[in-house]
Every structure is written in C-alpha cells, then in structure tokens.
Amino acid sequence: MGRGSRSEVRFAPKRTAAAISAASAAGANGVAGRRRDDDRRVQPRFEVVGDLWGTLDIPEPLPVVNIGTGGALIEADRPWAVGAVHSIVMANGEEVGRARICVRHVKQLDASVPRFLIGVEFLSISPALAEQVTRWLALESDAALET
C-alpha cells in the first residue's frame, strides 16, 4: 500500500487470560489440544495489514551551532538519516516556535567521540520562529559591524 493509502486495522476484543486458556484448550484458536498458558496478554491486540503511519516524539535538547533563514546546523550525539523530515521546536529560554526540517547533510566531528553536525533545511517555519531568527541575525550583524 502506498503512503496515502488507508490501512486496515482489525480489533481483537479484550479477553481474560482464563478465557484465552479455555478457548485454546477447546480448540477455538484452530490448534486443538494446545494450551496457551504462556500467553499472559489481556489487553486488546491489533493486527495491522498494510502500512500504518504514525509519529514518534523524542524530546531531546540539541545545541544549535548556527542558524539562518533557510536552515540550521545542529550538533547531536547520533547521526540522522539524510533526507529525513522532522518537526522540531526551537527554544531560547522559552518556546520560540516550530519548524519542519529536512536533513541535508551529516558530518561526524571526531571518530573517537560520537558527535555529529547535522545540516537541516527549513521546509516550513512558524511566524514566531522566523521573526526570532531575523532578530538573531540582526544582532549578529550589528555585533560584526561594531568590531
């Protein structure tokens, strides 16, 4: 099934361990005579047929090495897949804004230490984050002119 396709999800109703054991012993699961005493699951189970897309949220603070209007350079302790798209929240003390990013390049800093520089492109950026990046760049530009 393609990325935009719907997946079929089958719901198995909740049964107690005793009901599962009794059904197994009676051959209700299609395996006559076999007991399922080792199956201690009592929560519902879902059989997924096809693709089932989801999200995984792993909050991890990462230092930003540099940032511009088109993207940022982030330091991380593990490499990210080039081409992967992520949603991020950038904060500077308090929440600044959200962005969707695409990983464009990954470079290991030192072979002896697992630290990586990850170049990301902003695919979309919240107005609040865009405004904050513009302010950061203006401050950097002003500081460069003073030196």
N, C-alpha and C positions, 0 to 999 in steps of 0.2 A: 504494500500500500504506500502511496506517495505521501509527502509531507502534509498536504492539505486534506488528506482522506480522513474519514472518521474511523475510529477503531471500535470493534465490538468488544464489550465487556460483559462477561457472564457473572452473575452474582450467585454465590453458593450460600443458602440461608444458614444462619447460625445453628449449630447443633452442639450438644454437650458431648464430652468425651465418652460418657456412658452410652449415648445414642449412637455414636460412631462405632464403638466396640460392638454393640448389639447388632448393628446393621452389617458390619463386617463378618461377624460370626455366622449370620444368617445368609450370607452370600449376596447381600443387596448391592455391593460395590462391584459385582462381576467377578470377584475372586472368592469362590466358595471355600469355606473352611478356614480361611486365613483371618486371624485376628489382628486388629490394628491397635493393640495396647500401647505401641510405641508412639502413636500419633496423639500428642497432647494438645494439639491446636483446638481451641474452642472458639476463636474469633472467625468471622467470615473470611473467605478467601475469594480472590478474583482471578479468573483465567483471562488473560489478555490475548486476543487474536489480532495480529497485525501490530502496527506501531501505536504506541501511546505516549504522546509528548507531554513532558512536564518540566518543572523548573526545580532547581536546587539552589538554595540561598546559603552561602557560606560567608558570613561576615568576617572579614579579615582586614585589619588596617595595613595599608601599604604606603610606604613613602613615595611621594611624587618628586622625581628628580628635576624635571622641568615640564612646563605646560605652555601651550599656545592655543590660538583659536581653533586650530584644526585637530589637535590631539595632545597627548602627553607621553612622557617617559616615566614608567613606574618601575620600582625595584621590588622583587619578590623572591621568596625562597624556593620556588619551583617554577619550571617553565610553563608557559601557557601555549596552547596549540595555535599556530599561525592560521589566521582566517576565522578563528572562533569569535563569536559575537557574545558580548556580555552586557548586562545592565549594572551600572555602578552608582554609588552615592559618593560624592566628594564632599569632604568636610574640612573646615578650618576652625576648630573650636566648636562651632555649631554646624548643623547641616546646611550646606550651601546649595546643593542641587543634584540632579540626576542626569545621567547620560547613558546612551547606548554606544558601545565602543566595539571596534573590530581590531583584533591583534594583527599588526602588520609585520613586526619582526621581534625576535628574541635573541639575546646575546648573553652568554654566561660570563660573569665578571672574572672569576678565578676558578680554575679547575679543582683546587683544593677545598673550596667553600661553595656550597650550593646557593649562590646568589645570582639572580638574573635581572637584566634590564629588558623591559618589555615595552616596545613602542606600540601605542594604540592610536587609532584614528577615531575622532568623534563622528558617529553616524547621525546622532541626534543629541541635542543638548538642551536642558531646561533653560528658560529665560534667566532664572536666578543664577545659574552656574555660568552662563555666557556673560552676564553682567559682572560677576565676580572675577572671571578670567580677564576681562577687559581692564578691570581696576588693577589687578595684579600686574598686568603688562604695562600699564601706565606708570605704576610705582617703580617698576624695574627700569623703564625708560627714563624717568625723572632721576633716579639714582645714578644711572650711567652718564647723564648729562652733567651732574654735579661733580663727577670725579675727573 
